[in-house]
Amino acid sequence: MFVSGCAALVYEVLWSRDFAYVFGGSAAAIAPVVAAFLTGLALGAWLAKRRIVARPELLRLYALLETAIAVTAPLVP
């Protein structure tokens, strides 16, 4: 989980820098990135709250989702 959080922070910083080229300012670039990040956290918590029970297959699913993010994130310009 620590590595996942660190990776999320790195992606957030990189996307903020990319958006700075589009929006021209750091505050205008950071706002959509933080909004998207927090929306993803809220949506994930909302969708998972009914399904989370101490089951090993959920840990496997989490690992697969993290792997999919790690593979696809570098493909996003």
N, C-alpha and C positions, 0 to 999 in steps of 0.2 A: 504494500500500500504506500509506503514511503517513496519508493521509486516511481510509482504511478503519479503521486502528487508532484514530485519533482519534474517529471516529464510534462505534466499539465502546465506547470508554471513556465517551463521553457517554451512550450508551444504558445502560451499566452503572450509572452514577451516577444517572440518572433512574429506572431500575427499582428501585434500592436505596432511593431516597426514597419511591417508591410503596409498596414492601413495608414501609417503616417505619410507614406508616399501618395496615397489616394486622397486623404482628407486634408493633408497639409499641416496639421497641428497635432501635438501629442494628446491633448485632452479629447479632441474629436476622434482620434484614432483609438484611444483606450476604451472609451465608453461602449462602442458596439462589441468589442472583444469581451469585456467584463460582463456585459449584459447577456451575451451568448453563453458564456461560461456558467454564469449563475442560473440561467434558464435551463441549461443542460443538467445541472445539479438538481434543481427543483423537479424537473420532469422525471429524471431517473429515480429520485426518492419517491415521487408520487406513484410511478408505475410499479416500483418494487415493493412498496410497503405492504401490499396484500399477499405477496408471493414469498416473502422472506420467512423461511422456517429453517431451522438448523438442519439443512440437507447438504450432503457432499456434492450433489450434482449442480447446486447453485454456485459453489466455489469453482467448479469446472467451467460453468457458463461464464462466470466473471473472468476467468483466465482466458477463455476464448475471445471475449469481447476486448479485453486489454490487448491481446495479440493482434486482433483485427485493427484496432486503433493504431498500434505501433507500426503495422505494415502500411496502412493507408495514409497516415498523417504526412509522411514525407512526399507523398504524391500530390498533395494540395499545394498549389503555388502560393 
